[in-house]
Amino acid sequence: MGVESAVILPSVWLYLQMFYVDYWYLGLVLSAYSVVSAATAMFIGHLADKNRVNILFLGLFLNLAQVFTINFV
């Protein structure tokens, strides 16, 4: 968490330019990313509260899952 502001968000426009899209797509992508991040955070928090999972363990597991999906998908 925090990689978004350093790596992903600054490179989104460069990635979108490969598809020759208009500039307003950048706003659409950044808005969708923020909404999905907020919804996911609430869902993960609910799972952690319901299952009494250690937050540190859950954060480590989710970060590893994020690294796996970025590198292999």
CHARMM internal coordinates of N, CA and C (Angstrom, degrees):
IC EDIT
DIST 1 N 1 CA 1.4453
DIST 1 CA 1 C 1.5195
ANGL 1 N 1 CA 1 C 106.90
DIST 1 C 2 N 1.2608
ANGL 1 CA 1 C 2 N 116.95
DIHE 1 N 1 CA 1 C 2 N 128.98
DIST 2 N 2 CA 1.4431
ANGL 1 C 2 N 2 CA 121.05
DIHE 1 CA 1 C 2 N 2 CA -174.92
DIST 2 CA 2 C 1.5126
ANGL 2 N 2 CA 2 C 111.63
DIHE 1 C 2 N 2 CA 2 C 110.14
DIST 2 C 3 N 1.3124
ANGL 2 CA 2 C 3 N 117.06
DIHE 2 N 2 CA 2 C 3 N -16.70
DIST 3 N 3 CA 1.4589
ANGL 2 C 3 N 3 CA 120.85
DIHE 2 CA 2 C 3 N 3 CA 176.04
DIST 3 CA 3 C 1.5220
ANGL 3 N 3 CA 3 C 109.32
DIHE 2 C 3 N 3 CA 3 C -66.61
DIST 3 C 4 N 1.3333
ANGL 3 CA 3 C 4 N 116.01
DIHE 3 N 3 CA 3 C 4 N -27.08
DIST 4 N 4 CA 1.4586
ANGL 3 C 4 N 4 CA 120.23
DIHE 3 CA 3 C 4 N 4 CA -178.13
DIST 4 CA 4 C 1.5200
ANGL 4 N 4 CA 4 C 111.83
DIHE 3 C 4 N 4 CA 4 C -58.00
DIST 4 C 5 N 1.3224
ANGL 4 CA 4 C 5 N 116.14
DIHE 4 N 4 CA 4 C 5 N -47.25
DIST 5 N 5 CA 1.4633
ANGL 4 C 5 N 5 CA 119.11
DIHE 4 CA 4 C 5 N 5 CA -175.32
DIST 5 CA 5 C 1.5206
ANGL 5 N 5 CA 5 C 112.69
DIHE 4 C 5 N 5 CA 5 C -74.27
DIST 5 C 6 N 1.3006
ANGL 5 CA 5 C 6 N 118.39
DIHE 5 N 5 CA 5 C 6 N -20.11
DIST 6 N 6 CA 1.4611
ANGL 5 C 6 N 6 CA 121.06
DIHE 5 CA 5 C 6 N 6 CA -177.18
DIST 6 CA 6 C 1.5261
ANGL 6 N 6 CA 6 C 113.17
DIHE 5 C 6 N 6 CA 6 C -97.40
DIST 6 C 7 N 1.3134
ANGL 6 CA 6 C 7 N 117.52
DIHE 6 N 6 CA 6 C 7 N -35.77
DIST 7 N 7 CA 1.4649
ANGL 6 C 7 N 7 CA 119.85
DIHE 6 CA 6 C 7 N 7 CA -172.74
DIST 7 CA 7 C 1.5234
ANGL 7 N 7 CA 7 C 112.62
DIHE 6 C 7 N 7 CA 7 C -120.44
DIST 7 C 8 N 1.3023
ANGL 7 CA 7 C 8 N 116.76
DIHE 7 N 7 CA 7 C 8 N -51.81
DIST 8 N 8 CA 1.4597
ANGL 7 C 8 N 8 CA 120.13
DIHE 7 CA 7 C 8 N 8 CA -170.59
DIST 8 CA 8 C 1.5223
ANGL 8 N 8 CA 8 C 111.98
DIHE 7 C 8 N 8 CA 8 C -72.45
DIST 8 C 9 N 1.3245
ANGL 8 CA 8 C 9 N 118.53
DIHE 8 N 8 CA 8 C 9 N -52.20
DIST 9 N 9 CA 1.4617
ANGL 8 C 9 N 9 CA 120.46
DIHE 8 CA 8 C 9 N 9 CA -174.71
DIST 9 CA 9 C 1.5228
ANGL 9 N 9 CA 9 C 113.77
DIHE 8 C 9 N 9 CA 9 C -62.80
DIST 9 C 10 N 1.3411
ANGL 9 CA 9 C 10 N 120.13
DIHE 9 N 9 CA 9 C 10 N -41.11
DIST 10 N 10 CA 1.4718
ANGL 9 C 10 N 10 CA 118.18
DIHE 9 CA 9 C 10 N 10 CA 177.85
DIST 10 CA 10 C 1.5312
ANGL 10 N 10 CA 10 C 113.98
DIHE 9 C 10 N 10 CA 10 C -67.23
DIST 10 C 11 N 1.3162
ANGL 10 CA 10 C 11 N 117.99
DIHE 10 N 10 CA 10 C 11 N -23.43
DIST 11 N 11 CA 1.4592
ANGL 10 C 11 N 11 CA 119.78
DIHE 10 CA 10 C 11 N 11 CA -177.01
DIST 11 CA 11 C 1.5240
ANGL 11 N 11 CA 11 C 113.50
DIHE 10 C 11 N 11 CA 11 C -97.81
DIST 11 C 12 N 1.3144
ANGL 11 CA 11 C 12 N 117.83
DIHE 11 N 11 CA 11 C 12 N 0.82
DIST 12 N 12 CA 1.4646
ANGL 11 C 12 N 12 CA 120.05
DIHE 11 CA 11 C 12 N 12 CA -178.62
DIST 12 CA 12 C 1.5268
ANGL 12 N 12 CA 12 C 110.63
DIHE 11 C 12 N 12 CA 12 C -63.97
DIST 12 C 13 N 1.3241
ANGL 12 CA 12 C 13 N 117.64
DIHE 12 N 12 CA 12 C 13 N -43.93
DIST 13 N 13 CA 1.4593
ANGL 12 C 13 N 13 CA 119.47
DIHE 12 CA 12 C 13 N 13 CA -177.65
DIST 13 CA 13 C 1.5252
ANGL 13 N 13 CA 13 C 111.23
DIHE 12 C 13 N 13 CA 13 C -64.49
DIST 13 C 14 N 1.3209
ANGL 13 CA 13 C 14 N 117.26
DIHE 13 N 13 CA 13 C 14 N -38.32
DIST 14 N 14 CA 1.4698
ANGL 13 C 14 N 14 CA 119.89
DIHE 13 CA 13 C 14 N 14 CA 177.25
DIST 14 CA 14 C 1.5193
ANGL 14 N 14 CA 14 C 111.02
DIHE 13 C 14 N 14 CA 14 C -63.53
DIST 14 C 15 N 1.3181
ANGL 14 CA 14 C 15 N 116.12
DIHE 14 N 14 CA 14 C 15 N -37.86
DIST 15 N 15 CA 1.4678
ANGL 14 C 15 N 15 CA 120.19
DIHE 14 CA 14 C 15 N 15 CA 177.73
DIST 15 CA 15 C 1.5248
ANGL 15 N 15 CA 15 C 110.96
DIHE 14 C 15 N 15 CA 15 C -67.92
DIST 15 C 16 N 1.3213
ANGL 15 CA 15 C 16 N 117.28
DIHE 15 N 15 CA 15 C 16 N -42.59
DIST 16 N 16 CA 1.4598
ANGL 15 C 16 N 16 CA 120.59
DIHE 15 CA 15 C 16 N 16 CA -179.08
DIST 16 CA 16 C 1.5261
ANGL 16 N 16 CA 16 C 112.13
DIHE 15 C 16 N 16 CA 16 C -67.16
DIST 16 C 17 N 1.3202
ANGL 16 CA 16 C 17 N 117.38
DIHE 16 N 16 CA 16 C 17 N -29.65
DIST 17 N 17 CA 1.4567
ANGL 16 C 17 N 17 CA 120.21
DIHE 16 CA 16 C 17 N 17 CA 179.12
DIST 17 CA 17 C 1.5234
ANGL 17 N 17 CA 17 C 112.20
DIHE 16 C 17 N 17 CA 17 C -65.65
DIST 17 C 18 N 1.3071
ANGL 17 CA 17 C 18 N 117.89
DIHE 17 N 17 CA 17 C 18 N -22.41
DIST 18 N 18 CA 1.4614
ANGL 17 C 18 N 18 CA 120.58
DIHE 17 CA 17 C 18 N 18 CA 176.61
DIST 18 CA 18 C 1.5254
ANGL 18 N 18 CA 18 C 111.39
DIHE 17 C 18 N 18 CA 18 C -65.01
DIST 18 C 19 N 1.3299
ANGL 18 CA 18 C 19 N 117.32
DIHE 18 N 18 CA 18 C 19 N -23.23
DIST 19 N 19 CA 1.4626
ANGL 18 C 19 N 19 CA 121.90
DIHE 18 CA 18 C 19 N 19 CA -178.72
DIST 19 CA 19 C 1.5293
ANGL 19 N 19 CA 19 C 112.28
DIHE 18 C 19 N 19 CA 19 C -99.10
DIST 19 C 20 N 1.3384
ANGL 19 CA 19 C 20 N 117.16
DIHE 19 N 19 CA 19 C 20 N 4.64
DIST 20 N 20 CA 1.4650
ANGL 19 C 20 N 20 CA 123.16
DIHE 19 CA 19 C 20 N 20 CA 178.25
DIST 20 CA 20 C 1.5336
ANGL 20 N 20 CA 20 C 111.64
DIHE 19 C 20 N 20 CA 20 C 54.49
DIST 20 C 21 N 1.3256
ANGL 20 CA 20 C 21 N 116.05
DIHE 20 N 20 CA 20 C 21 N 49.31
DIST 21 N 21 CA 1.4599
ANGL 20 C 21 N 21 CA 121.08
DIHE 20 CA 20 C 21 N 21 CA 179.52
DIST 21 CA 21 C 1.5292
ANGL 21 N 21 CA 21 C 109.86
DIHE 20 C 21 N 21 CA 21 C -97.82
DIST 21 C 22 N 1.3292
ANGL 21 CA 21 C 22 N 115.32
DIHE 21 N 21 CA 21 C 22 N 163.40
DIST 22 N 22 CA 1.4606
ANGL 21 C 22 N 22 CA 120.59
DIHE 21 CA 21 C 22 N 22 CA 177.52
DIST 22 CA 22 C 1.5212
ANGL 22 N 22 CA 22 C 110.05
DIHE 21 C 22 N 22 CA 22 C -72.63
DIST 22 C 23 N 1.3458
ANGL 22 CA 22 C 23 N 113.56
DIHE 22 N 22 CA 22 C 23 N 165.73
DIST 23 N 23 CA 1.4593
ANGL 22 C 23 N 23 CA 119.97
DIHE 22 CA 22 C 23 N 23 CA -176.05
DIST 23 CA 23 C 1.5262
ANGL 23 N 23 CA 23 C 112.72
DIHE 22 C 23 N 23 CA 23 C -66.66
DIST 23 C 24 N 1.3364
ANGL 23 CA 23 C 24 N 118.34
DIHE 23 N 23 CA 23 C 24 N -27.00
DIST 24 N 24 CA 1.4633
ANGL 23 C 24 N 24 CA 120.18
DIHE 23 CA 23 C 24 N 24 CA -177.71
DIST 24 CA 24 C 1.5267
ANGL 24 N 24 CA 24 C 112.22
DIHE 23 C 24 N 24 CA 24 C -69.71
DIST 24 C 25 N 1.3239
ANGL 24 CA 24 C 25 N 118.39
DIHE 24 N 24 CA 24 C 25 N -17.12
DIST 25 N 25 CA 1.4645
ANGL 24 C 25 N 25 CA 120.50
DIHE 24 CA 24 C 25 N 25 CA 174.83
DIST 25 CA 25 C 1.5263
ANGL 25 N 25 CA 25 C 111.41
DIHE 24 C 25 N 25 CA 25 C -62.84
DIST 25 C 26 N 1.3248
ANGL 25 CA 25 C 26 N 116.56
DIHE 25 N 25 CA 25 C 26 N -30.89
DIST 26 N 26 CA 1.4642
ANGL 25 C 26 N 26 CA 120.07
DIHE 25 CA 25 C 26 N 26 CA 177.85
DIST 26 CA 26 C 1.5196
ANGL 26 N 26 CA 26 C 110.15
DIHE 25 C 26 N 26 CA 26 C -60.29
DIST 26 C 27 N 1.3204
ANGL 26 CA 26 C 27 N 117.60
DIHE 26 N 26 CA 26 C 27 N -45.86
DIST 27 N 27 CA 1.4607
ANGL 26 C 27 N 27 CA 121.07
DIHE 26 CA 26 C 27 N 27 CA 176.83
DIST 27 CA 27 C 1.5054
ANGL 27 N 27 CA 27 C 112.16
DIHE 26 C 27 N 27 CA 27 C -62.73
DIST 27 C 28 N 1.3168
ANGL 27 CA 27 C 28 N 116.60
DIHE 27 N 27 CA 27 C 28 N -39.18
DIST 28 N 28 CA 1.4636
ANGL 27 C 28 N 28 CA 121.09
DIHE 27 CA 27 C 28 N 28 CA 178.79
DIST 28 CA 28 C 1.5288
ANGL 28 N 28 CA 28 C 111.29
DIHE 27 C 28 N 28 CA 28 C -64.21
DIST 28 C 29 N 1.3091
ANGL 28 CA 28 C 29 N 116.53
DIHE 28 N 28 CA 28 C 29 N -44.56
DIST 29 N 29 CA 1.4703
ANGL 28 C 29 N 29 CA 120.84
DIHE 28 CA 28 C 29 N 29 CA -179.48
DIST 29 CA 29 C 1.5219
ANGL 29 N 29 CA 29 C 110.94
DIHE 28 C 29 N 29 CA 29 C -66.70
DIST 29 C 30 N 1.3348
ANGL 29 CA 29 C 30 N 117.66
DIHE 29 N 29 CA 29 C 30 N -44.20
DIST 30 N 30 CA 1.4643
ANGL 29 C 30 N 30 CA 120.59
DIHE 29 CA 29 C 30 N 30 CA -179.60
DIST 30 CA 30 C 1.5238
ANGL 30 N 30 CA 30 C 111.35
DIHE 29 C 30 N 30 CA 30 C -66.54
DIST 30 C 31 N 1.3280
ANGL 30 CA 30 C 31 N 117.29
DIHE 30 N 30 CA 30 C 31 N -36.95
DIST 31 N 31 CA 1.4681
ANGL 30 C 31 N 31 CA 120.24
DIHE 30 CA 30 C 31 N 31 CA 177.18
DIST 31 CA 31 C 1.5143
ANGL 31 N 31 CA 31 C 111.04
DIHE 30 C 31 N 31 CA 31 C -67.45
DIST 31 C 32 N 1.3135
ANGL 31 CA 31 C 32 N 116.64
DIHE 31 N 31 CA 31 C 32 N -44.38
DIST 32 N 32 CA 1.4647
ANGL 31 C 32 N 32 CA 120.38
DIHE 31 CA 31 C 32 N 32 CA 178.96
DIST 32 CA 32 C 1.5257
ANGL 32 N 32 CA 32 C 110.47
DIHE 31 C 32 N 32 CA 32 C -63.02
DIST 32 C 33 N 1.3192
ANGL 32 CA 32 C 33 N 117.02
DIHE 32 N 32 CA 32 C 33 N -38.86
DIST 33 N 33 CA 1.4595
ANGL 32 C 33 N 33 CA 120.21
DIHE 32 CA 32 C 33 N 33 CA 179.10
DIST 33 CA 33 C 1.5266
ANGL 33 N 33 CA 33 C 111.12
DIHE 32 C 33 N 33 CA 33 C -63.38
DIST 33 C 34 N 1.3258
ANGL 33 CA 33 C 34 N 116.61
DIHE 33 N 33 CA 33 C 34 N -41.23
DIST 34 N 34 CA 1.4613
ANGL 33 C 34 N 34 CA 120.41
DIHE 33 CA 33 C 34 N 34 CA 179.64
DIST 34 CA 34 C 1.5237
ANGL 34 N 34 CA 34 C 111.58
DIHE 33 C 34 N 34 CA 34 C -66.71
DIST 34 C 35 N 1.3244
ANGL 34 CA 34 C 35 N 117.35
DIHE 34 N 34 CA 34 C 35 N -42.44
DIST 35 N 35 CA 1.4663
ANGL 34 C 35 N 35 CA 121.29
DIHE 34 CA 34 C 35 N 35 CA 179.97
DIST 35 CA 35 C 1.5175
ANGL 35 N 35 CA 35 C 110.78
DIHE 34 C 35 N 35 CA 35 C -65.39
DIST 35 C 36 N 1.3031
ANGL 35 CA 35 C 36 N 117.22
DIHE 35 N 35 CA 35 C 36 N -44.73
DIST 36 N 36 CA 1.4680
ANGL 35 C 36 N 36 CA 120.63
DIHE 35 CA 35 C 36 N 36 CA -179.92
DIST 36 CA 36 C 1.5272
ANGL 36 N 36 CA 36 C 110.79
DIHE 35 C 36 N 36 CA 36 C -66.76
DIST 36 C 37 N 1.3262
ANGL 36 CA 36 C 37 N 117.69
DIHE 36 N 36 CA 36 C 37 N -37.43
DIST 37 N 37 CA 1.4684
ANGL 36 C 37 N 37 CA 120.69
DIHE 36 CA 36 C 37 N 37 CA 177.47
DIST 37 CA 37 C 1.5241
ANGL 37 N 37 CA 37 C 111.34
DIHE 36 C 37 N 37 CA 37 C -63.59
DIST 37 C 38 N 1.3260
ANGL 37 CA 37 C 38 N 116.86
DIHE 37 N 37 CA 37 C 38 N -41.52
DIST 38 N 38 CA 1.4666
ANGL 37 C 38 N 38 CA 120.39
DIHE 37 CA 37 C 38 N 38 CA 179.12
DIST 38 CA 38 C 1.5226
ANGL 38 N 38 CA 38 C 111.03
DIHE 37 C 38 N 38 CA 38 C -66.46
DIST 38 C 39 N 1.3236
ANGL 38 CA 38 C 39 N 116.95
DIHE 38 N 38 CA 38 C 39 N -43.53
DIST 39 N 39 CA 1.4689
ANGL 38 C 39 N 39 CA 120.58
DIHE 38 CA 38 C 39 N 39 CA 179.18
DIST 39 CA 39 C 1.5223
ANGL 39 N 39 CA 39 C 111.17
DIHE 38 C 39 N 39 CA 39 C -65.07
DIST 39 C 40 N 1.3057
ANGL 39 CA 39 C 40 N 116.68
DIHE 39 N 39 CA 39 C 40 N -41.02
DIST 40 N 40 CA 1.4586
ANGL 39 C 40 N 40 CA 120.50
DIHE 39 CA 39 C 40 N 40 CA 179.55
DIST 40 CA 40 C 1.5236
ANGL 40 N 40 CA 40 C 111.06
DIHE 39 C 40 N 40 CA 40 C -65.99
DIST 40 C 41 N 1.3171
ANGL 40 CA 40 C 41 N 116.98
DIHE 40 N 40 CA 40 C 41 N -40.00
DIST 41 N 41 CA 1.4681
ANGL 40 C 41 N 41 CA 120.47
DIHE 40 CA 40 C 41 N 41 CA 179.09
DIST 41 CA 41 C 1.5264
ANGL 41 N 41 CA 41 C 110.88
DIHE 40 C 41 N 41 CA 41 C -62.45
DIST 41 C 42 N 1.3310
ANGL 41 CA 41 C 42 N 116.71
DIHE 41 N 41 CA 41 C 42 N -40.91
DIST 42 N 42 CA 1.4704
ANGL 41 C 42 N 42 CA 119.18
DIHE 41 CA 41 C 42 N 42 CA 177.75
DIST 42 CA 42 C 1.5247
ANGL 42 N 42 CA 42 C 111.46
DIHE 41 C 42 N 42 CA 42 C -66.25
DIST 42 C 43 N 1.3229
ANGL 42 CA 42 C 43 N 116.64
DIHE 42 N 42 CA 42 C 43 N -39.81
DIST 43 N 43 CA 1.4657
ANGL 42 C 43 N 43 CA 121.02
DIHE 42 CA 42 C 43 N 43 CA 179.47
DIST 43 CA 43 C 1.5286
ANGL 43 N 43 CA 43 C 111.00
DIHE 42 C 43 N 43 CA 43 C -65.60
DIST 43 C 44 N 1.3136
ANGL 43 CA 43 C 44 N 117.25
DIHE 43 N 43 CA 43 C 44 N -45.06
DIST 44 N 44 CA 1.4621
ANGL 43 C 44 N 44 CA 121.38
DIHE 43 CA 43 C 44 N 44 CA 179.54
DIST 44 CA 44 C 1.5252
ANGL 44 N 44 CA 44 C 110.30
DIHE 43 C 44 N 44 CA 44 C -65.92
DIST 44 C 45 N 1.3267
ANGL 44 CA 44 C 45 N 117.48
DIHE 44 N 44 CA 44 C 45 N -39.43
DIST 45 N 45 CA 1.4578
ANGL 44 C 45 N 45 CA 120.50
DIHE 44 CA 44 C 45 N 45 CA 176.54
DIST 45 CA 45 C 1.5165
ANGL 45 N 45 CA 45 C 112.10
DIHE 44 C 45 N 45 CA 45 C -63.07
DIST 45 C 46 N 1.3208
ANGL 45 CA 45 C 46 N 116.49
DIHE 45 N 45 CA 45 C 46 N -39.55
DIST 46 N 46 CA 1.4667
ANGL 45 C 46 N 46 CA 120.36
DIHE 45 CA 45 C 46 N 46 CA 177.02
DIST 46 CA 46 C 1.5311
ANGL 46 N 46 CA 46 C 110.69
DIHE 45 C 46 N 46 CA 46 C -64.20
DIST 46 C 47 N 1.3159
ANGL 46 CA 46 C 47 N 116.78
DIHE 46 N 46 CA 46 C 47 N -43.34
DIST 47 N 47 CA 1.4762
ANGL 46 C 47 N 47 CA 119.87
DIHE 46 CA 46 C 47 N 47 CA 178.16
DIST 47 CA 47 C 1.5269
ANGL 47 N 47 CA 47 C 111.26
DIHE 46 C 47 N 47 CA 47 C -62.78
DIST 47 C 48 N 1.3131
ANGL 47 CA 47 C 48 N 116.51
DIHE 47 N 47 CA 47 C 48 N -40.37
DIST 48 N 48 CA 1.4662
ANGL 47 C 48 N 48 CA 120.07
DIHE 47 CA 47 C 48 N 48 CA -179.53
DIST 48 CA 48 C 1.5233
ANGL 48 N 48 CA 48 C 110.63
DIHE 47 C 48 N 48 CA 48 C -65.84
DIST 48 C 49 N 1.3307
ANGL 48 CA 48 C 49 N 117.25
DIHE 48 N 48 CA 48 C 49 N -40.03
DIST 49 N 49 CA 1.4661
ANGL 48 C 49 N 49 CA 120.05
DIHE 48 CA 48 C 49 N 49 CA 178.87
DIST 49 CA 49 C 1.5221
ANGL 49 N 49 CA 49 C 111.74
DIHE 48 C 49 N 49 CA 49 C -70.00
DIST 49 C 50 N 1.3147
ANGL 49 CA 49 C 50 N 116.38
DIHE 49 N 49 CA 49 C 50 N -40.12
DIST 50 N 50 CA 1.4676
ANGL 49 C 50 N 50 CA 121.04
DIHE 49 CA 49 C 50 N 50 CA -176.56
DIST 50 CA 50 C 1.5266
ANGL 50 N 50 CA 50 C 111.60
DIHE 49 C 50 N 50 CA 50 C -69.48
DIST 50 C 51 N 1.3116
ANGL 50 CA 50 C 51 N 116.94
DIHE 50 N 50 CA 50 C 51 N -40.96
DIST 51 N 51 CA 1.4645
ANGL 50 C 51 N 51 CA 120.90
DIHE 50 CA 50 C 51 N 51 CA -174.91
DIST 51 CA 51 C 1.5173
ANGL 51 N 51 CA 51 C 113.55
DIHE 50 C 51 N 51 CA 51 C -96.78
DIST 51 C 52 N 1.3259
ANGL 51 CA 51 C 52 N 117.48
DIHE 51 N 51 CA 51 C 52 N 0.75
DIST 52 N 52 CA 1.4700
ANGL 51 C 52 N 52 CA 122.62
DIHE 51 CA 51 C 52 N 52 CA -179.92
DIST 52 CA 52 C 1.5243
ANGL 52 N 52 CA 52 C 111.92
DIHE 51 C 52 N 52 CA 52 C 54.88
DIST 52 C 53 N 1.3258
ANGL 52 CA 52 C 53 N 114.67
DIHE 52 N 52 CA 52 C 53 N 42.71
DIST 53 N 53 CA 1.4610
ANGL 52 C 53 N 53 CA 121.03
DIHE 52 CA 52 C 53 N 53 CA -179.67
DIST 53 CA 53 C 1.5209
ANGL 53 N 53 CA 53 C 108.19
DIHE 52 C 53 N 53 CA 53 C -85.01
DIST 53 C 54 N 1.3091
ANGL 53 CA 53 C 54 N 116.19
DIHE 53 N 53 CA 53 C 54 N 143.26
DIST 54 N 54 CA 1.4528
ANGL 53 C 54 N 54 CA 121.37
DIHE 53 CA 53 C 54 N 54 CA 175.73
DIST 54 CA 54 C 1.5334
ANGL 54 N 54 CA 54 C 109.03
DIHE 53 C 54 N 54 CA 54 C -64.92
DIST 54 C 55 N 1.3124
ANGL 54 CA 54 C 55 N 117.27
DIHE 54 N 54 CA 54 C 55 N 126.58
DIST 55 N 55 CA 1.4616
ANGL 54 C 55 N 55 CA 122.16
DIHE 54 CA 54 C 55 N 55 CA -176.31
DIST 55 CA 55 C 1.5328
ANGL 55 N 55 CA 55 C 110.85
DIHE 54 C 55 N 55 CA 55 C -62.60
DIST 55 C 56 N 1.3142
ANGL 55 CA 55 C 56 N 117.63
DIHE 55 N 55 CA 55 C 56 N -37.14
DIST 56 N 56 CA 1.4573
ANGL 55 C 56 N 56 CA 120.65
DIHE 55 CA 55 C 56 N 56 CA 179.41
DIST 56 CA 56 C 1.5266
ANGL 56 N 56 CA 56 C 110.27
DIHE 55 C 56 N 56 CA 56 C -63.34
DIST 56 C 57 N 1.3164
ANGL 56 CA 56 C 57 N 117.08
DIHE 56 N 56 CA 56 C 57 N -44.95
DIST 57 N 57 CA 1.4619
ANGL 56 C 57 N 57 CA 121.38
DIHE 56 CA 56 C 57 N 57 CA 178.39
DIST 57 CA 57 C 1.5249
ANGL 57 N 57 CA 57 C 110.86
DIHE 56 C 57 N 57 CA 57 C -63.87
DIST 57 C 58 N 1.3260
ANGL 57 CA 57 C 58 N 116.45
DIHE 57 N 57 CA 57 C 58 N -43.42
DIST 58 N 58 CA 1.4559
ANGL 57 C 58 N 58 CA 120.48
DIHE 57 CA 57 C 58 N 58 CA -179.63
DIST 58 CA 58 C 1.5271
ANGL 58 N 58 CA 58 C 110.87
DIHE 57 C 58 N 58 CA 58 C -63.98
DIST 58 C 59 N 1.3256
ANGL 58 CA 58 C 59 N 117.59
DIHE 58 N 58 CA 58 C 59 N -42.42
DIST 59 N 59 CA 1.4602
ANGL 58 C 59 N 59 CA 121.01
DIHE 58 CA 58 C 59 N 59 CA 177.57
DIST 59 CA 59 C 1.5154
ANGL 59 N 59 CA 59 C 112.27
DIHE 58 C 59 N 59 CA 59 C -62.93
DIST 59 C 60 N 1.3179
ANGL 59 CA 59 C 60 N 116.65
DIHE 59 N 59 CA 59 C 60 N -41.69
DIST 60 N 60 CA 1.4621
ANGL 59 C 60 N 60 CA 120.56
DIHE 59 CA 59 C 60 N 60 CA 177.71
DIST 60 CA 60 C 1.5195
ANGL 60 N 60 CA 60 C 110.99
DIHE 59 C 60 N 60 CA 60 C -63.19
DIST 60 C 61 N 1.3210
ANGL 60 CA 60 C 61 N 116.22
DIHE 60 N 60 CA 60 C 61 N -44.72
DIST 61 N 61 CA 1.4636
ANGL 60 C 61 N 61 CA 120.76
DIHE 60 CA 60 C 61 N 61 CA 179.66
DIST 61 CA 61 C 1.5288
ANGL 61 N 61 CA 61 C 111.15
DIHE 60 C 61 N 61 CA 61 C -62.47
DIST 61 C 62 N 1.3320
ANGL 61 CA 61 C 62 N 117.24
DIHE 61 N 61 CA 61 C 62 N -44.14
DIST 62 N 62 CA 1.4619
ANGL 61 C 62 N 62 CA 120.23
DIHE 61 CA 61 C 62 N 62 CA -178.94
DIST 62 CA 62 C 1.5240
ANGL 62 N 62 CA 62 C 111.97
DIHE 61 C 62 N 62 CA 62 C -69.08
DIST 62 C 63 N 1.3223
ANGL 62 CA 62 C 63 N 117.90
DIHE 62 N 62 CA 62 C 63 N -35.50
DIST 63 N 63 CA 1.4715
ANGL 62 C 63 N 63 CA 119.97
DIHE 62 CA 62 C 63 N 63 CA 175.90
DIST 63 CA 63 C 1.5189
ANGL 63 N 63 CA 63 C 111.26
DIHE 62 C 63 N 63 CA 63 C -65.90
DIST 63 C 64 N 1.3258
ANGL 63 CA 63 C 64 N 116.94
DIHE 63 N 63 CA 63 C 64 N -40.18
DIST 64 N 64 CA 1.4628
ANGL 63 C 64 N 64 CA 119.85
DIHE 63 CA 63 C 64 N 64 CA 176.43
DIST 64 CA 64 C 1.5259
ANGL 64 N 64 CA 64 C 110.93
DIHE 63 C 64 N 64 CA 64 C -64.78
DIST 64 C 65 N 1.3251
ANGL 64 CA 64 C 65 N 117.06
DIHE 64 N 64 CA 64 C 65 N -38.31
DIST 65 N 65 CA 1.4576
ANGL 64 C 65 N 65 CA 120.72
DIHE 64 CA 64 C 65 N 65 CA 176.94
DIST 65 CA 65 C 1.5297
ANGL 65 N 65 CA 65 C 110.84
DIHE 64 C 65 N 65 CA 65 C -64.34
DIST 65 C 66 N 1.3294
ANGL 65 CA 65 C 66 N 116.94
DIHE 65 N 65 CA 65 C 66 N -38.85
DIST 66 N 66 CA 1.4517
ANGL 65 C 66 N 66 CA 120.54
DIHE 65 CA 65 C 66 N 66 CA 178.75
DIST 66 CA 66 C 1.5302
ANGL 66 N 66 CA 66 C 111.06
DIHE 65 C 66 N 66 CA 66 C -66.51
DIST 66 C 67 N 1.3097
ANGL 66 CA 66 C 67 N 116.94
DIHE 66 N 66 CA 66 C 67 N -42.53
DIST 67 N 67 CA 1.4734
ANGL 66 C 67 N 67 CA 120.39
DIHE 66 CA 66 C 67 N 67 CA 177.27
DIST 67 CA 67 C 1.5174
ANGL 67 N 67 CA 67 C 110.11
DIHE 66 C 67 N 67 CA 67 C -62.88
DIST 67 C 68 N 1.3136
ANGL 67 CA 67 C 68 N 117.35
DIHE 67 N 67 CA 67 C 68 N -41.16
DIST 68 N 68 CA 1.4625
ANGL 67 C 68 N 68 CA 120.94
DIHE 67 CA 67 C 68 N 68 CA 179.42
DIST 68 CA 68 C 1.5212
ANGL 68 N 68 CA 68 C 111.14
DIHE 67 C 68 N 68 CA 68 C -62.75
DIST 68 C 69 N 1.3329
ANGL 68 CA 68 C 69 N 116.96
DIHE 68 N 68 CA 68 C 69 N -45.06
DIST 69 N 69 CA 1.4771
ANGL 68 C 69 N 69 CA 118.68
DIHE 68 CA 68 C 69 N 69 CA -178.25
DIST 69 CA 69 C 1.5144
ANGL 69 N 69 CA 69 C 111.62
DIHE 68 C 69 N 69 CA 69 C -70.34
DIST 69 C 70 N 1.3237
ANGL 69 CA 69 C 70 N 118.54
DIHE 69 N 69 CA 69 C 70 N -33.21
DIST 70 N 70 CA 1.4668
ANGL 69 C 70 N 70 CA 119.84
DIHE 69 CA 69 C 70 N 70 CA 179.20
DIST 70 CA 70 C 1.5234
ANGL 70 N 70 CA 70 C 110.47
DIHE 69 C 70 N 70 CA 70 C -69.18
DIST 70 C 71 N 1.3247
ANGL 70 CA 70 C 71 N 117.17
DIHE 70 N 70 CA 70 C 71 N -39.43
DIST 71 N 71 CA 1.4584
ANGL 70 C 71 N 71 CA 120.26
DIHE 70 CA 70 C 71 N 71 CA -174.85
DIST 71 CA 71 C 1.5274
ANGL 71 N 71 CA 71 C 114.89
DIHE 70 C 71 N 71 CA 71 C -83.66
DIST 71 C 72 N 1.3259
ANGL 71 CA 71 C 72 N 117.54
DIHE 71 N 71 CA 71 C 72 N -26.24
DIST 72 N 72 CA 1.4496
ANGL 71 C 72 N 72 CA 118.71
DIHE 71 CA 71 C 72 N 72 CA -171.48
DIST 72 CA 72 C 1.5172
ANGL 72 N 72 CA 72 C 114.56
DIHE 71 C 72 N 72 CA 72 C -118.19
DIST 72 C 73 N 1.3089
ANGL 72 CA 72 C 73 N 117.78
DIHE 72 N 72 CA 72 C 73 N -0.35
DIST 73 N 73 CA 1.4630
ANGL 72 C 73 N 73 CA 118.17
DIHE 72 CA 72 C 73 N 73 CA 180.00
DIST 73 CA 73 C 1.4964
ANGL 73 N 73 CA 73 C 111.02
DIHE 72 C 73 N 73 CA 73 C -110.46
END
COOR INIT
IC SEED 1 N 1 CA 1 C
IC BUILD
